[in-house]
Amino acid sequence: MSEVYVITKPGILKRKDNTITFYSKSGTYPIPIESIDAIILSSEVSFNSRVIRFLAEKGVVLHILGYFGKYYGSFVPQLIGDGSILVKQAFSYTERRLEFAKAFVEGASANMLRNLVYYHKKKKIGEESIIALREYKNKIFKSKSVNSLRGVEGNIRRVYFKEFDNILLTGFDRRTRNPPKDFPNALLSWLYSLLYSFVATGIVRSGMTPSIGFLHELYTGIPLVLDLSEIFKPLVDRVFFKAINKKMITQEMCESSNGGIYLNRSGRIRASRLFLEKVNETVWHPELKRYTSYRGVLNYECRKLARSIENGDRYVPVRI
């Protein structure tokens, strides 16, 4: 499987001969363009139209994150997708929106539940939350509208995030974003931003558009990215728990800016490595009936959703 190249340093991207090279103060880094699927930029990086044209020729997706991890958008080569799936995706938004939205919430809650059950066995915590989450989970398919479904989802997340305070050695007050208000939220926001980039790549390579989703509103700009990411956030949360509890990333790797707390460059580099290690970890996939990486699971999930949209099949999210 092709790799994803993450750039966290300021510098310049240039086309040199038949490849792309990244120049920074710390050195010169040729990028193996033939073996990568996407590039993620999370610092001040300059490039010109020659770079964009070359990425388009090679089918490489370019994601732009802000310095602190905010997802701003992606450059997607025109050669990805023939447009036919987009018509059915738009049709599904009007005719099957609640069906897909329920599937995303159900899949996300099932994977959250797996995390809580694991830590209940390991640390004997969260029994009441497990019971409550299961009760809310049973209400998902009784929802009559997307708005009422969001209410159920909100209660599920409230119960789930409550247990973070018991799981993390640092403690966890509450989930804050835009901006994150403390070190744990800074780390979690950065990891989720990386997830969004990976999900966006899988979506466009499956012929879909990130701009038409089902659970999240269209005005978010990338609702389908946010929808599918809900299923995989519990996987990223495992990276988050490990990074903090084993002190792989610490408070000292943060900085304050514009009223928020964010990972500094060393923190982002360390967090990105931990994230990449997790998504490249190999697991058994019961539908594929073979071992694949978590990134392979994610990409297959995007293709499975595209088939459901195209063929009218029921979409059942993966359990991870």
N, C-alpha and C positions, 0 to 999 in steps of 0.2 A: 504494500500500500504506500502511496506517495506521502511525503511528510508535509508538515506545516512549519514554516519558518517564522519565528517570532523575533522582532527587532525592538529592543528596549533602549537603545542608545541613539543620540542625535547623530546625523550624518547625511550622506548623499547616496542615492541609488543611481547607478549608471549602467547602461548597456555597454558591454565590452565584448566585441566579437559576437559569439553565439551564446552568451550567458549574461547574467546580471551580477554586478559586483556592488557590495556595500562598503563605503568608505567612511571611517570615523576616526577620531583622534587616537583611539586605541589600536587601530590597525585596518587592514584591508581584508575583506571577507567575500570571496567568490560564493555565489549562491547556486547550488546545483539545480538549475531551473528544470532539467528533464526529470528530476525525481521529487519535485515538490508539487503540492496540490494548491497551496495558498500561502500568502505572506500576510502577517499581522504587523502593522506599524503602531507602536505605542509611544513614540517620541517625535521630536522635530526632525523629519526626514524629507529632504528635497529630492524631486525626480522630475523628469520631463516627459514629453509625449512619446519619445522613442522608447522609454521604459514601458509606458502603458501599451503601446502598439505591440511590443514584444511579448508582454504578459498575455495580451489578447490572442496572439498567434499560438502561444503555448497552452492556452486554456487555464491560466493561473489566476485565481481570485485574489484580489487585494482588499484587505480589511483595514479600516482606519479607526484606531482608538485614540482618545485623548491621553494626555500625559498621565492622568490618574485613572484611566481605564474606561471612561465613558465611550460607548459604542456610537460612532458617528455615521457609519455607512460602509458600503463596499463597492468596489469596481468589479463588475461581472462581465466576462467576455461574451460577446454576442453569440458565439457559436454554441453556447450551452442552452439546450432546450429549443424545441421547434414552435412553441406557442400554443400547440393544441391542448396541452394540459392546463394552460392558463385560463382558457375559456371554461373548462370544467371546474377549475378552482373557483372562479367567480360565480358559477352556477351553484356550487356547493355552499358558498357563503350565504346565498339567499334561501336555498332549499334544505341544507343539512347542517346549518351552523350549530344548532343546539346539540345535535348528535355528536359532532366532532368535539365541541367544547366539553361535553360530559366525559368523553373518552380521555381527553387531556387531564382533566381534574382527577378522574379515577386512577389513571396511570401514575400521576404524580403522588397521589395519596397512598397508593399501594407501595411505592418505593420509599416514601417517608416512613411508613409503618415498618418496613424492613429495617430501617436504621434504628427506630425506637426499640423494636424487639431485640435487635442485636445488643444495644446498650443496656436493656433491661436484664438480659442474661449475663452480661459482663459486669455491670455495676449495680444491679438490683435497683434500678431507677425507672421512673416513667410508667408504672403500671396503670395509674389513673389516666394518664395521657393516652396510653394505648387503647384503653377502653373508650375514651371520649373520641379519639380519632376514628375508631371503627364505627361508632355510632353516627358520626358526621358522614363518613364514607358511605354508609347505607342510604343517606339522603340524596346522594348525587343524582341518581337516576330518577328520583321523584321530582326533581326541579322542573318547573314548567316554562322557565325562561332563562336566558343567559344571565340576566341581572340577579335572579334568585339563586342561580348556580354560583355566581360570584360570592354571594353571601355565605354559602356553604364552604366554598374554597377559602374564604377569609377566616372562618372558624377553624378549619383544618390547619391552616398555616399558624394561626395564633397558638393552638395547642402544640404544634410541632416546635415552633421557635421557643416556646416556654421551656422545653426540655434542654435547650442548648445551655442554659445556665447550670444544669446538672452535669452535662456531658463535658463541658470545657473546664479545664483547671483554672482558667482566668476568670471564669464566670461570664455571663452574657446578660446584659440588661434588656435590650430589645433590638429588633431589626431597624436600622436607620439607613437611609440612602439619599443621594442627591441633596446634601452630601452625607457620606458616612460620618458618624460622630465619634467613633472610637476605633481602636486597633482591630478588634475582631470584625467589625463591619467593614473596615477598609480592606482587609484581606478577602472577606467574602465577596465584596463588590468586584474586586479585581478578578477573582476566579470565575465569577458569573460572566464577566465581560469576555473572558477567553472562551467560555462555553458558547456564548452568543455567536462568536466568530466561527467556531467549528460547526454549529448548527446552521448558520447562514450558508456556509460552503456546501453542506449536505443538501440543503433545500434547493439551491440553484442548480446543483449538479443532477438533481432529480427532475429538473424541468419546471419546478414550481417557482412562484415569486414570494419573497418574504413579506410583501406588502398586503397580502390578503390572508388574514387569519380568522379564527373562529371564537376563541375565548377572549382574547384581548381586542381592544377596539382598533379600528383602522388608523386613527389619528396618531397612534404610537409610532407609525412608520414601518415597523418590522413586526407586526402582530404574530405572524406565523413562526418567526424565530422565537418570540417570547412563549408562544404556545408549546412548541416542541421542547424548549429548554426546561419547562416545568417538569417533564418526565425525567430529565437527566440531572437536575439540580441536586437531588439526594445523593447521587454519585459524587458530585463535586463537594458536597458537604462532608463526605468521608475524608477527602483531601484536607479540607478545612479543619476538621477535628484533629487529624493526625499532625498537621503542621503546628498547631498551637499546643496540643498536649505533649508533644515530643520536643517542643521548643525549637523546631526547625525554622520558624519565623517568629520574631519577637517584637515587642513594642518599640525597640530601638530602630527597627526598620521602617518606621513611619515618619511622616512630617505633616505639619498643619498648613492649610492653605484655604483662603476664602471661606472660613467658618467650618471647615471639615478636616477630617483626619484621613490621610492617604498613605499607601505604601510608597516609600522612596524607591530609587532605582534598584538598589541592591535587594530590597524586599520584593519588587516585581520580578526581578530575574530569578530569585529563589522560588517564588510562588509559581512562576511559569514552568520551571523545571519539574516541580512536584506535580503540576497539572498534566504536563506532557507524559510523565512517567505513568500516571494513572490511566490516561486515555490510551496509552500503548500497551497496557497490561492485557494479557490474554485470558479470555474466559470462554466457557462452553456456551454456545448459542443454541437453545433447543429448537428454534425454527429452522436455522441453517443446518443443524445437526453436525456442527464442527466447531473447532476452536477459532476464535477471532478476537481482535483487540476491542476494547470498549469503543474506540473510534469507528471500527468496523460495525459494531452494534448500532452506533448512532447513524452512520450512513445508510445502513440497511433499513433503519426505522424511517428515514426520510423517503427511501424508495417505496417502502410498504405503504406509507401515507399517500404517496403519489398514485400508487396502484388503486388504493381505496377510492381516491377522488376520481380517478379515470374510469374505473370499472363499476363503481357503486357498491363495492364490498364493504362490510363492516370493518372498522378500524379498531384493533385491540392493541394498546400500547405494550411495550416490552417491560418485563420485570427485571430489575437489575439489583 
